[in-house]
């Protein structure tokens, strides 16, 4: 379960997993300022040892102006991108 900087956790539900297309989709279930927020991650192989990850979401803001909710979601994406990059770099031989 992902954890925010403030210690709160984010509950997600896997909606779809497609190993052939290298795509997964999930829904946010925990108390967030987003309603109807399906997220999707796609991975495209560029060459051996290199890939491109595309992470996208659509949402309805709930309790925040749309621009603030978008900034919050973009911040979460960036934080997760950095965590993924750190994981991959530390796992490399």
NUKEVO-545685 format. One record per residue (C-alpha): residue in one letter; x, y, z negated. Coordinates in steps of 0.05 Angstrom, whole numbers. Each point is the difference from the previous one (the first is absolute). Layout:
<sites>
<A,<X,Y,Z>>
...
</sites>
This chain:
<sites>
<X,<0,0,0>>
<X,<31,67,20>>
<X,<13,49,-57>>
<X,<-3,75,4>>
<X,<51,47,-32>>
<X,<-49,14,-56>>
<X,<-4,-75,-17>>
<X,<-69,-11,30>>
<X,<-9,-59,46>>
<X,<-31,-5,69>>
<X,<-44,-60,14>>
<X,<-3,-23,72>>
<X,<-36,-55,36>>
<X,<29,-34,61>>
<X,<-51,6,55>>
<X,<36,-32,58>>
<X,<68,-32,14>>
<X,<22,-16,71>>
<X,<69,-32,2>>
<X,<0,-3,76>>
<X,<-15,74,9>>
<X,<42,16,-63>>
<X,<-57,42,-29>>
<X,<-33,4,-67>>
<X,<-59,40,-24>>
<X,<-21,14,-71>>
<X,<-49,41,-39>>
<X,<12,44,-62>>
<X,<-45,-23,-57>>
<X,<26,39,-59>>
<X,<-21,69,-23>>
<X,<31,45,53>>
<X,<-23,66,32>>
<X,<-15,-40,64>>
<X,<-64,-35,22>>
<X,<-2,-47,58>>
<X,<76,-3,6>>
<X,<20,-59,42>>
<X,<75,-2,11>>
<X,<37,-37,54>>
<X,<73,-18,10>>
<X,<28,-23,67>>
<X,<70,-26,12>>
<X,<30,1,69>>
<X,<66,-36,15>>
<X,<48,48,35>>
<X,<59,-47,5>>
<X,<33,-52,-45>>
<X,<8,30,-69>>
<X,<-42,62,15>>
<X,<-74,14,-1>>
<X,<-49,57,-3>>
<X,<-53,3,-54>>
<X,<-63,41,12>>
<X,<-43,16,-60>>
<X,<-67,32,10>>
<X,<-62,15,-41>>
<X,<-66,35,8>>
<X,<-38,26,-61>>
<X,<-54,43,-28>>
<X,<25,47,-55>>
<X,<-36,-8,-67>>
<X,<9,56,-50>>
<X,<57,35,38>>
<X,<2,47,60>>
<X,<16,-40,63>>
<X,<68,33,8>>
<X,<21,-18,-71>>
<X,<-23,-71,8>>
<X,<38,-6,65>>
<X,<64,28,-32>>
<X,<-9,-50,-57>>
<X,<-7,-59,48>>
<X,<58,23,42>>
<X,<42,5,-63>>
<X,<-19,-71,-18>>
<X,<19,-24,70>>
<X,<67,35,-5>>
<X,<14,-29,-69>>
<X,<-17,-70,26>>
<X,<43,11,61>>
<X,<60,17,-44>>
<X,<-13,-60,-45>>
<X,<-4,-46,61>>
<X,<64,29,29>>
<X,<36,-8,-67>>
<X,<-25,-72,-5>>
<X,<24,-17,71>>
<X,<67,34,-9>>
<X,<13,-36,-66>>
<X,<-21,-67,30>>
<X,<49,7,59>>
<X,<65,-39,-5>>
</sites>
